[in-house]
Amino acid sequence: MTTFKQSLLRTLQLAAVGILVCTAIPTHQAYADTEEPTPITKPVREALQTFKDKFQRKELTHPYNLPFTITKSVGTIAGDQLELDYVNDKLNQRCKIFIRPFDGNHVIPEADQAVTLQDGTQAIMEDQHLFDSVKFVKGGWSYRITLLKNDSRDAKQDLMAIANSL
């Protein structure tokens, strides 16, 4: 047999062994030692209550001021983070709120814009390519609110209104 054919045969044999090894391990065993919990998705109010109970804290609410009518909303808990997702499918608008227990580390990057909420809370505005966001710490929670960019509204003003409604 030529060297090329021997090399090709050996590659195919190794590939076959690799396929057998990969398929012999059930998926749940292959990832059993990972620390990432399976995300839990619930209606927003239930997700908020579950998250509050998990960290045994009282102050945690959802916003009462959104810049659009909500057609869908859901809360997802993954580890120490709660993600609230508010959507208006008809207008292609979306607001996401990420909430975590505050761990004491609050670094303000130099490139971001510092703002103050109505209650005096210091916040950081960020201008991203597809969305704008505001970050702040309040009541022992770290919040990050994002709004999908949309030419029909002032995202920064809307972000401030949402943040002030928490």
ABEGO torsion letter per residue (X at the ends): XBAAAAAAAAAAAAAAAAAAAAAABBAAAAAAABABBBBBBBBAAAAAAAAAAAAGBABBBBBABBABBBABBBBBBBEABBBBBBBBAAAGBBBBBBBBBBAGBBBBBAABBBBBBAAGBBBBBBBBAABBBBBBBBGGBBBBBBBBBBAABBAAAAAAAAAAAX
